[in-house]
Structure formats: structure tokens, C-alpha cells
Amino acid sequence: MTRKIAIFDTTLRDGEQSPGASMNTEEKLVIARQLVRMNVDVIEAGFPISSPGDFKSVSEIGRIAGGACTVCGLTRAVDKDIEVAAEALKTAGRPRIHTGLGVSPSHLRDKLHLTEEQAIERAVHAVSYARKFVDDVEFYAEDAGRSDQEFLVRIVQAAVRAGATVVNIPDTTGYNMPWNFGTRIADLRERVDGIEDVTISVHTHNDLGMATALALDAVMNGATQIECTINGLGERAGNTSLEEVVMAIKMHGEALDAHTDVVTRELTRASKLVSSITGINVQPNKAIVGANAFAHSSGIHQDGVLKARDTYEIIDPADVGAAGSEIILSARSGHAALRHRLGELGYTFADEDFDDVYNRFLEIADQKKEVFDEDLEAMVQERQRDVKAVYTLDALQVSCGDPLVPTATATITDEVGATHVVCATGSGPVDAAYKAIDKVVAVHGDLSEFNVKAITRGIDAIGEVTVRITADDGKIYTGRGADNDIIVSSAKAYVNAVNRMIQTTRSKEGK
């Protein structure tokens, strides 16, 4: 059986320290309920003495957590802090006081103005005093990543002897390299008497982008608790990301001799919830929970994933509560991806027709960063409108603007294959295009309705134009056209309406 690694979530304390991430009590309770659903081991609910709001949050979270998980309150190594935290934690079924102080030369000299001996004395007093209120006391050695290792051993030893049940070794500034940090943990395990009976916790930051690696190297060297946040929120560049360490341990449990009890199917939900409440968006390429975590854009990747998901995905999206793999259609997509997506939309094409469909797709993809389902629908419908058309609009060029006279040049192919290039001016670009088309087509109708709508997303959306023209006999014919260029859409719609008029007339005449 692998070692159980406790997941200590500090989204509601350190995570809230991200600029702009402040939460009120009700919002914290919503997140706390999600953390309970995820089965985290510890919720660090806040810093009770810092404000009445934090005190209330810790108290209320203790109440809703009951005995489902440990609820922790942070303090400095100050009696009043500890007393206030103990009071706030009275509602918790499993309370923990988290107390400590800085241990690096910088913290001792510049922040605390303490000698090493004075720091040890204060640590011992804080742990002993906290044990008078609760049985579970965690001692944090702030900035341990930059501390003198000999002093770190001494102060951790003193905290253990004073009754600490958990010792927290933070790399507060994210300074360490993973292997150096792991060595620190291994050294503590080797040299601190009684440490085998307490939990070794690590709290790493992402200043150099290695928070997850730091935490995992610590686990390899004996740590049994990881302090982390949803989406990696936290001071400066953030904390260890809960979803990353949990899934890394799940994927490499045997090599790490480790497992967690977190319900991983709740990870995506938790990520979206925290993002919604804090207003801090998750970067698209964020591991595990980013919008692109299971998205494939390259044609080679898409072909592989369609054949076997695990060719490019090491995690089943369902395992983290994601909707599933996503094939992103773009100019880099190949035939396999397009055929697959069209098939999902209900469209199939013979091999001899598919090259034309793919070439039209590439024309759209060259104009857009991403081709959506609505684009594909419009593309197929446009193609269907062109089948057996009497007239086909091959090209359209329009010049307009003040003080230019709107002028349109159209290239049109008729049913016998003859190509016509015509030019006309008008009151506007659409009027000029329609007058140019009228120079070629055999029948004409009066424009009775003109409607434009965007049928896809973004500023590069495909626009669809619907027109209705009235024939001399009073009958109305509808035409539609779609393109990224709304003037081209308008011209296509007009040609489509004319084709319908001609085809209807011929059908009645039996031609």
C-alpha cells in the first residue's frame, strides 16, 4: 500500500492573498463546501485575528465541515493570535492551529529582529501554548527554503518536542531547486528525533515556476502533506496547484510511493467555481483545468487522438470532470479531423467530393483563428446552395468610401461554363454588387427584404445574409449567402435567390 499524502488546501487563506481575490464569508463557504465534496484532508479557512470577517469565516467553515476534514486557522507565534484562533475553531469537529515564525537569516534579522535562540524559544512557547487549546498543532518554519539547514534542524526539533503534530517546511519565496528542497526534507527526516511520528508538510511557491516540482520532490523524500490551492492562487506567482499535484500523484503513485484521497472528478468544477468567485481567469494552457488542457489543434495530433485517445492524452478528461477531448478546427487541421467533426454534425461526403469541402474549409480557416460548428454548418449549406446552380459567383471586388463612388466588379460563371466579368456602380457597395450581377443574369426581381446576422462567434464571424426578391408575377423568392465578408454574403444571397427563381420557373415549364 502506498503512503497517504494529505492535501492541505489553503485557497481560502493564502489563495485569497492573490491581488483581487478577496472573498466574503458567503463566497468562502461555497468554496469550502466544494472542498469537502472533493475530500481534501485539511481546509485552512483563514487568519482569524486579521479581521472579524476572517474570524467569522473560520468559525462558519468549521461548522459546515463538521468531522469531514480538519479545519485550520493561521496565527503568528503570538499568544493573542492563538487565543483568537482557538475561539474561532470551537465549531470545528477537527480543529488545528497553524502557528510559527520566519527562520531564514533575512526573516530573523530584518523582520523579526530575533537571534536564533530567541526564535527557538518563541517557537516552543507558541506550540506549547496552542496545545493547551487543541490537540492538533502545526508549526510553520517560514522561509525554510532559504534558512540555514543546521538552524532549521534545531528549530524543527524543538517544535516536535514541544508537541507539534505537523511541521510545515515552506519554500516561501519559491527559491529552491527541487532536488535541493528534497534534500532538506530528507535531512530533517534523518536528523530530527521523533519526526517519524509527525506529519511533514511542504508549502511551496511558484516564483520560478517550480512549485509543483518542489512539492513532488519533497514527497519523494518523505513529506506526507502538501499545502496547495485551487488554480495555484496565492501570493505573487501563486502556490502549488492542487489539481497538478493530485493528478501527478495519481499518474505516478507507484514511483512516488504515494496516493491521495481527493475526488479528482471534482477538480474542473472546483477550478471553475474559484475562478468565478474570485474573478481571476484560468490561463487557457493551465495544466489539468485550462480550457486547452484536452484540446487538439495540430492535424497530426488530431489524427492520433481520433484513432486512440492516449496517443496524445495521458489523462482521461472524465477523470478530472472535464467534458471531454476537443478537436479544435483551424488551418492546421487535417482531413481526418474535418471529416470526423462533419460526421458528428450529420454530414457525410463521398471521397471525390470531400477534397472540395476541405479546400473550402481551408479558405475559411485561413480567415479565422478557429472554425466553429456554426461555420461548418454555414459552409455545408452554402455548398448545397451552389449545387446545380444556374449562376455561380466566383469573385467579387468592391471599392467604396468617402469620396469614392461604390464600385463592384463581379466574376460569374453561367450554367454552360462561360465566365462573365462585369462592373457597375451603385449608391452603396451592396447596390453596386447587385447591379453588376444584374448585367449577367437572365431574370431580375425587386429586392423586398434584406437581413444580415452573424452566425458564428468573434469579430471574424461568418455573416449570413437573407434576401427576398419579388418576381414580375408577384411571387417571392428567398436567397441566402454566407461568408466572412458581408458584401460577398450579400452578393451570394442575391445570386442564390435568382437561381431559385430560374429553377422554379423551369420546373413549372417542365424543362
C-alpha positions as CSV (number, residue, x, y, z in Angstrom):
1,M,0.0,0.0,0.0
2,T,1.4,3.4,-1.0
3,R,1.7,6.3,1.5
4,K,-1.3,8.6,2.0
5,I,-0.4,12.2,1.2
6,A,-2.7,14.6,2.9
7,I,-3.9,17.5,0.8
8,F,-4.0,20.8,2.8
9,D,-6.0,23.4,0.8
10,T,-5.1,27.0,1.5
11,T,-7.2,28.6,-1.2
12,L,-9.2,30.4,1.5
13,R,-6.1,31.8,3.2
14,D,-3.0,32.0,1.0
15,G,-5.1,31.9,-2.2
16,E,-7.1,34.8,-1.1
17,Q,-3.9,36.8,-0.8
18,S,-3.7,37.0,-4.6
19,P,-4.4,40.6,-5.6
20,G,-8.0,40.9,-6.4
21,A,-9.0,37.5,-5.0
22,S,-10.6,38.8,-1.7
23,M,-13.7,36.8,-0.8
24,N,-16.6,37.4,1.6
25,T,-17.8,34.8,4.1
26,E,-20.6,33.5,1.9
27,E,-18.2,33.0,-1.0
28,K,-15.7,31.2,1.2
29,L,-18.5,28.9,2.4
30,V,-19.4,28.0,-1.2
31,I,-15.8,27.0,-1.9
32,A,-15.4,25.2,1.5
33,R,-18.4,23.0,0.6
34,Q,-16.7,22.2,-2.7
35,L,-13.5,21.3,-0.9
36,V,-15.5,19.0,1.4
37,R,-17.0,17.3,-1.7
38,M,-13.5,16.9,-3.0
39,N,-12.5,15.1,0.2
40,V,-9.5,17.3,1.0
41,D,-7.8,16.5,4.3
42,V,-7.4,20.0,5.6
43,I,-9.0,23.3,4.9
44,E,-7.0,26.3,6.0
45,A,-10.0,28.6,6.5
46,G,-8.3,31.9,7.3
47,F,-6.3,34.0,9.7
48,P,-8.8,34.6,12.5
49,I,-7.1,37.6,14.2
50,S,-6.7,39.5,11.0
51,S,-10.3,40.7,10.7
52,P,-13.8,40.0,12.0
53,G,-14.6,38.6,8.6
54,D,-11.8,36.1,8.7
55,F,-12.8,35.1,12.3
56,K,-16.4,34.5,11.1
57,S,-15.3,32.6,8.0
58,V,-13.1,30.2,10.1
59,S,-16.0,29.7,12.5
60,E,-18.6,29.0,9.8
61,I,-16.3,26.7,7.8
62,G,-15.6,24.7,11.0
63,R,-19.4,24.4,11.4
64,I,-20.1,23.1,7.9
65,A,-17.1,20.8,7.7
66,G,-18.1,19.0,10.9
67,G,-15.9,16.0,11.1
68,A,-15.4,15.6,7.4
69,C,-12.0,17.2,7.4
70,T,-9.6,19.2,9.6
71,V,-10.2,22.9,9.7
72,C,-7.2,25.1,10.3
73,G,-6.7,28.6,11.4
74,L,-3.4,30.5,10.9
75,T,-1.6,32.5,13.6
76,R,1.7,34.2,14.3
77,A,3.7,33.0,17.2
78,V,1.7,35.4,19.4
79,D,-0.5,34.4,22.3
80,K,-3.4,36.6,21.3
81,D,-3.4,35.2,17.8
82,I,-3.5,31.7,19.2
83,E,-6.3,32.5,21.6
84,V,-8.5,34.1,18.9
85,A,-7.8,31.2,16.5
86,A,-8.8,28.7,19.2
87,E,-12.1,30.6,19.8
88,A,-12.9,30.7,16.1
89,L,-12.2,26.9,15.8
90,K,-14.6,25.9,18.6
91,T,-17.2,25.0,15.9
92,A,-14.8,22.6,14.1
93,G,-15.1,18.8,14.6
94,R,-11.3,18.5,13.9
95,P,-9.6,21.9,14.7
96,R,-6.0,22.7,14.0
97,I,-4.0,25.7,15.0
98,H,-1.2,26.6,12.5
99,T,1.4,28.8,14.2
100,G,5.0,29.7,13.5
101,L,7.6,32.3,12.5
102,G,10.3,33.1,10.0
103,V,13.5,31.1,10.2
104,S,15.7,32.4,7.4
105,P,18.6,34.8,8.2
106,S,16.6,37.5,6.3
107,H,13.5,37.0,8.4
108,L,15.3,36.7,11.7
109,R,17.4,39.8,11.1
110,D,15.3,42.1,9.1
111,K,11.7,41.3,10.0
112,L,11.6,39.7,13.5
113,H,14.8,41.1,14.9
114,L,15.5,37.9,16.8
115,T,18.5,35.7,17.4
116,E,18.3,32.1,16.6
117,E,17.9,31.2,20.3
118,Q,15.1,33.7,20.7
119,A,13.3,32.3,17.7
120,I,13.5,28.8,19.1
121,E,12.2,30.0,22.4
122,R,9.3,31.7,20.7
123,A,8.5,28.7,18.6
124,V,8.5,26.4,21.6
125,H,6.2,28.7,23.5
126,A,3.8,29.1,20.6
127,V,3.4,25.4,20.0
128,S,3.1,24.6,23.7
129,Y,0.5,27.4,24.2
130,A,-1.5,26.2,21.2
131,R,-1.6,22.7,22.5
132,K,-3.5,24.0,25.5
133,F,-6.4,24.7,23.2
134,V,-6.3,21.9,20.6
135,D,-4.6,18.5,20.2
136,D,-3.5,19.2,16.6
137,V,-0.9,21.9,16.2
138,E,1.1,22.6,13.0
139,F,4.3,24.6,13.3
140,Y,5.5,26.5,10.2
141,A,9.1,27.5,9.7
142,E,8.5,30.4,7.3
143,D,11.1,30.8,4.5
144,A,12.7,27.5,5.4
145,G,13.8,27.2,1.8
146,R,16.4,29.9,2.5
147,S,17.2,29.0,6.0
148,D,20.5,27.7,7.4
149,Q,19.9,23.9,7.4
150,E,21.6,23.4,10.8
151,F,19.3,26.0,12.4
152,L,16.2,24.5,10.6
153,V,17.0,21.1,12.2
154,R,17.3,22.7,15.6
155,I,14.0,24.7,15.5
156,V,12.0,21.8,14.0
157,Q,13.4,19.5,16.6
158,A,12.3,22.0,19.3
159,A,8.8,22.3,17.8
160,V,8.4,18.5,17.7
161,R,9.5,18.2,21.3
162,A,7.0,21.0,22.3
163,G,4.1,18.9,20.9
164,A,3.7,19.9,17.2
165,T,1.8,17.2,15.3
166,V,2.7,18.7,11.9
167,V,5.8,20.5,10.9
168,N,5.5,22.7,7.8
169,I,8.6,23.3,5.8
170,P,7.8,26.2,3.3
171,D,9.8,27.4,0.4
172,T,8.0,30.7,0.9
173,T,9.7,32.5,-2.0
174,G,9.9,29.6,-4.4
175,Y,13.7,30.0,-4.4
176,N,14.8,26.4,-4.2
177,M,15.6,23.9,-6.9
178,P,13.5,20.8,-6.5
179,W,16.4,18.5,-5.7
180,N,17.8,20.9,-3.1
181,F,14.5,21.2,-1.4
182,G,14.1,17.4,-1.4
183,T,17.5,17.1,0.2
184,R,16.3,19.5,3.0
185,I,13.3,17.2,3.7
186,A,15.4,14.1,3.7
187,D,17.9,15.7,6.1
188,L,15.2,16.6,8.6
189,R,13.8,13.0,8.5
190,E,17.3,11.7,9.2
191,R,18.3,14.1,12.0
192,V,15.1,15.2,13.9
193,D,14.2,12.8,16.7
194,G,10.5,11.8,16.8
195,I,9.8,13.2,13.3
196,E,8.6,9.8,12.2
197,D,5.6,10.4,14.5
198,V,4.6,13.7,13.0
199,T,3.4,14.9,9.6
200,I,6.0,16.6,7.4
201,S,4.2,19.2,5.4
202,V,5.5,21.4,2.5
203,H,4.2,24.7,1.3
204,T,5.9,25.8,-1.9
205,H,5.5,28.9,-4.1
206,N,5.7,29.3,-7.8
207,D,8.1,32.2,-8.2
208,L,10.4,30.2,-10.5
209,G,7.6,28.1,-11.9
210,M,8.5,25.0,-9.9
211,A,6.0,24.9,-7.1
212,T,4.6,21.5,-8.2
213,A,8.1,20.1,-8.8
214,L,9.2,21.3,-5.4
215,A,6.3,19.6,-3.7
216,L,6.7,16.3,-5.5
217,D,10.4,16.1,-4.8
218,A,9.6,16.7,-1.1
219,V,7.1,13.8,-1.3
220,M,9.8,11.6,-2.8
221,N,12.0,12.5,0.2
222,G,9.4,11.8,2.9
223,A,6.9,14.7,3.1
224,T,3.3,13.4,3.7
225,Q,1.3,16.6,3.4
226,I,1.2,19.2,0.5
227,E,-0.2,22.7,1.1
228,C,-1.7,23.9,-2.1
229,T,-4.5,26.0,-3.7
230,I,-7.1,25.6,-6.4
231,N,-5.8,27.0,-9.7
232,G,-2.5,27.7,-8.0
233,L,-3.7,31.0,-6.5
234,G,-1.6,32.7,-3.9
235,E,1.0,35.4,-3.1
236,R,3.0,36.7,-6.1
237,A,3.2,33.9,-8.7
238,G,1.0,31.7,-6.6
239,N,1.2,28.4,-4.6
240,T,1.4,24.8,-5.6
241,S,-1.6,24.0,-7.7
242,L,-3.8,21.4,-6.0
243,E,-5.0,19.9,-9.3
244,E,-1.5,19.5,-10.5
245,V,0.0,17.7,-7.5
246,V,-3.1,15.5,-7.1
247,M,-3.1,14.3,-10.7
248,A,0.7,13.9,-10.8
249,I,0.5,11.7,-7.7
250,K,-2.4,9.8,-9.3
251,M,-0.4,9.2,-12.5
252,H,2.9,8.3,-10.8
253,G,1.7,6.9,-7.5
254,E,3.9,3.8,-7.6
255,A,7.1,5.7,-8.4
256,L,6.3,8.2,-5.6
257,D,5.0,5.6,-3.2
258,A,2.1,7.9,-2.7
259,H,-1.7,8.4,-3.1
260,T,-4.3,11.0,-2.2
261,D,-8.0,10.6,-1.3
262,V,-9.1,13.6,-3.4
263,V,-12.1,13.0,-5.6
264,T,-10.5,14.0,-8.9
265,R,-13.8,14.2,-10.8
266,E,-14.5,17.4,-8.9
267,L,-11.3,19.2,-10.0
268,T,-12.7,21.0,-13.0
269,R,-15.8,22.1,-11.1
270,A,-13.7,23.4,-8.3
271,S,-11.5,25.3,-10.7
272,K,-14.4,27.0,-12.4
273,L,-16.0,27.8,-9.1
274,V,-12.9,29.5,-7.7
275,S,-12.4,31.4,-10.9
276,S,-16.0,32.6,-11.0
277,I,-15.9,33.8,-7.4
278,T,-12.5,35.4,-7.4
279,G,-12.8,36.8,-10.9
280,I,-9.3,35.5,-11.7
281,N,-9.4,33.7,-15.0
282,V,-7.5,30.4,-15.5
283,Q,-5.0,30.7,-18.3
284,P,-6.1,28.5,-21.3
285,N,-2.9,26.4,-21.3
286,K,-3.1,25.7,-17.5
287,A,-2.4,22.1,-16.7
288,I,-5.4,19.9,-15.9
289,V,-8.1,22.6,-15.7
290,G,-7.2,25.0,-18.5
291,A,-9.5,25.4,-21.5
292,N,-6.9,23.9,-23.8
293,A,-5.8,21.1,-21.4
294,F,-7.6,18.5,-23.6
295,A,-7.8,20.5,-26.9
296,H,-6.0,19.4,-30.0
297,S,-5.3,21.8,-32.9
298,S,-2.5,20.1,-34.9
299,G,-3.7,17.9,-37.7
300,I,-1.1,15.2,-36.7
301,H,-2.3,15.3,-33.1
302,Q,-6.0,15.2,-34.1
303,D,-5.5,12.2,-36.3
304,G,-3.7,10.4,-33.5
305,V,-6.3,11.2,-30.8
306,L,-9.2,10.2,-33.1
307,K,-7.5,6.8,-33.6
308,A,-6.6,6.3,-29.9
309,R,-7.1,9.0,-27.2
310,D,-3.9,8.1,-25.3
311,T,-1.6,8.8,-28.3
312,Y,-1.6,12.5,-27.0
313,E,-3.6,12.4,-23.8
314,I,-2.2,10.9,-20.6
315,I,-5.3,11.8,-18.6
316,D,-8.9,10.8,-19.4
317,P,-10.8,14.1,-19.3
318,A,-13.6,12.4,-17.3
319,D,-11.1,11.7,-14.5
320,V,-10.9,15.4,-13.7
321,G,-14.6,16.2,-14.5
322,A,-13.8,17.8,-17.9
323,A,-16.4,17.4,-20.7
324,G,-14.0,15.5,-23.0
325,S,-11.3,15.9,-25.6
326,E,-11.8,18.7,-28.0
327,I,-10.8,18.9,-31.6
328,I,-10.0,22.5,-32.5
329,L,-10.5,23.1,-36.2
330,S,-8.1,25.5,-37.7
331,A,-5.9,25.9,-40.7
332,R,-3.6,23.2,-39.2
333,S,-6.3,20.6,-39.1
334,G,-6.2,17.7,-41.5
335,H,-8.8,15.7,-43.4
336,A,-9.4,13.3,-40.6
337,A,-10.4,15.9,-38.1
338,L,-12.7,17.7,-40.5
339,R,-14.4,14.5,-41.7
340,H,-14.9,13.5,-38.0
341,R,-16.5,16.8,-37.0
342,L,-18.7,16.9,-40.0
343,G,-19.8,13.4,-39.3
344,E,-20.7,14.4,-35.7
345,L,-22.8,17.2,-37.2
346,G,-24.6,14.7,-39.5
347,Y,-22.8,15.4,-42.8
348,T,-21.1,12.8,-44.9
349,F,-19.4,13.2,-48.3
350,A,-18.1,10.8,-50.9
351,D,-14.3,10.8,-51.3
352,E,-14.5,12.5,-54.6
353,D,-16.4,15.4,-53.1
354,F,-14.5,15.7,-49.9
355,D,-11.5,17.5,-51.4
356,D,-13.7,20.4,-52.5
357,V,-15.2,20.5,-49.0
358,Y,-11.8,20.5,-47.4
359,N,-10.5,23.2,-49.7
360,R,-13.4,25.5,-48.8
361,F,-12.8,24.7,-45.1
362,L,-9.2,25.9,-45.5
363,E,-10.3,29.1,-47.2
364,I,-12.5,29.8,-44.1
365,A,-9.7,28.6,-41.7
366,D,-7.2,31.0,-43.3
367,Q,-9.5,33.9,-42.4
368,K,-10.4,32.7,-38.9
369,K,-8.2,31.5,-35.9
370,E,-10.7,28.8,-35.1
371,V,-13.5,27.3,-37.2
372,F,-16.7,26.6,-35.1
373,D,-19.6,24.2,-35.7
374,E,-21.7,27.1,-36.9
375,D,-19.0,27.9,-39.6
376,L,-19.1,24.3,-40.8
377,E,-23.0,24.4,-40.9
378,A,-22.8,27.6,-43.0
379,M,-20.1,26.1,-45.2
380,V,-22.1,23.0,-46.0
381,Q,-25.3,24.8,-46.5
382,E,-23.6,27.3,-48.8
383,R,-22.2,24.3,-50.8
384,Q,-25.6,22.8,-51.1
385,R,-27.0,26.1,-52.4
386,D,-24.3,26.0,-55.1
387,V,-25.2,22.5,-56.3
388,K,-26.8,22.7,-59.8
389,A,-26.8,26.5,-59.6
390,V,-27.5,28.3,-62.9
391,Y,-25.1,31.1,-61.9
392,T,-22.1,30.9,-59.6
393,L,-20.4,33.9,-58.1
394,D,-16.7,33.2,-58.5
395,A,-15.3,36.5,-57.2
396,L,-16.3,39.9,-56.1
397,Q,-14.2,43.0,-55.6
398,V,-15.7,46.2,-54.2
399,S,-14.3,49.7,-53.7
400,C,-16.2,52.3,-51.6
401,G,-15.8,55.0,-49.1
402,D,-15.9,58.8,-49.0
403,P,-15.3,60.3,-51.5
404,L,-15.2,57.2,-53.7
405,V,-18.2,56.1,-55.8
406,P,-19.1,52.5,-54.7
407,T,-18.0,50.2,-57.5
408,A,-18.3,46.4,-57.8
409,T,-16.5,44.0,-60.1
410,A,-18.0,40.5,-60.3
411,T,-16.9,37.3,-61.9
412,I,-19.8,35.0,-62.6
413,T,-19.9,31.6,-64.3
414,D,-23.2,30.5,-66.0
415,E,-24.6,27.0,-66.4
416,V,-22.8,26.4,-69.7
417,G,-19.4,27.3,-68.2
418,A,-19.0,30.7,-69.7
419,T,-17.3,33.3,-67.4
420,H,-18.5,36.9,-67.3
421,V,-16.6,39.7,-65.7
422,V,-18.8,42.8,-65.2
423,C,-18.6,46.1,-63.4
424,A,-21.2,48.5,-62.0
425,T,-21.6,51.4,-59.6
426,G,-24.3,52.0,-57.1
427,S,-25.5,54.0,-54.1
428,G,-23.5,51.7,-51.8
429,P,-21.3,48.6,-52.0
430,V,-24.3,46.1,-51.9
431,D,-26.2,48.1,-54.5
432,A,-23.2,48.2,-56.8
433,A,-22.7,44.4,-56.4
434,Y,-26.3,43.7,-57.2
435,K,-26.3,46.0,-60.3
436,A,-23.2,44.2,-61.6
437,I,-24.9,40.8,-61.1
438,D,-28.0,42.1,-63.0
439,K,-25.8,42.6,-66.0
440,V,-25.3,38.8,-66.3
441,V,-28.4,37.1,-65.0
442,A,-31.3,36.4,-67.3
443,V,-34.0,37.3,-64.9
444,H,-34.4,40.1,-62.3
445,G,-36.5,40.7,-59.3
446,D,-37.2,43.6,-57.0
447,L,-35.4,43.4,-53.6
448,S,-38.2,43.3,-51.0
449,E,-36.2,42.2,-47.9
450,F,-32.6,42.3,-46.8
451,N,-31.4,40.8,-43.5
452,V,-27.9,40.3,-42.0
453,K,-26.9,38.2,-39.0
454,A,-23.7,36.8,-37.5
455,I,-24.0,33.1,-37.3
456,T,-20.7,32.4,-35.6
457,R,-18.5,33.9,-32.8
458,G,-15.9,36.6,-32.8
459,I,-15.0,39.6,-34.8
460,D,-14.1,37.3,-37.7
461,A,-17.5,35.7,-37.6
462,I,-19.2,34.4,-40.7
463,G,-22.1,36.6,-41.6
464,E,-25.3,35.2,-43.2
465,V,-27.4,37.4,-45.5
466,T,-31.0,36.5,-46.3
467,V,-32.7,38.4,-49.2
468,R,-36.2,38.1,-50.7
469,I,-36.8,39.2,-54.3
470,T,-40.2,39.7,-55.9
471,A,-40.7,38.5,-59.5
472,D,-43.0,40.3,-62.0
473,D,-45.8,37.8,-61.2
474,G,-45.6,38.8,-57.5
475,K,-44.0,35.6,-56.3
476,I,-41.3,35.9,-53.7
477,Y,-38.0,34.0,-53.8
478,T,-35.6,33.7,-50.9
479,G,-31.9,33.5,-51.2
480,R,-29.1,33.0,-48.6
481,G,-25.4,33.5,-48.6
482,A,-22.7,33.2,-46.0
483,D,-19.1,34.5,-45.9
484,N,-16.6,36.3,-43.7
485,D,-17.1,39.4,-45.9
486,I,-20.7,40.6,-45.5
487,I,-20.7,42.2,-49.0
488,V,-19.7,38.8,-50.5
489,S,-22.5,37.2,-48.4
490,S,-25.0,39.7,-49.8
491,A,-23.9,39.0,-53.4
492,K,-24.1,35.2,-52.8
493,A,-27.6,35.6,-51.3
494,Y,-28.8,37.6,-54.4
495,V,-27.4,35.1,-56.8
496,N,-29.0,32.3,-54.8
497,A,-32.4,34.0,-55.0
498,V,-32.1,34.5,-58.7
499,N,-31.1,30.8,-59.2
500,R,-34.2,29.7,-57.2
501,M,-36.4,31.9,-59.4
502,I,-35.0,30.4,-62.5
503,Q,-35.1,26.8,-61.3
504,T,-38.7,27.2,-60.1
505,T,-39.8,28.7,-63.5
506,R,-38.1,25.9,-65.4
507,S,-39.7,23.3,-63.1
508,K,-43.1,24.6,-63.9
509,E,-42.4,24.7,-67.6
510,G,-41.2,21.1,-67.4
511,K,-37.7,21.9,-68.5
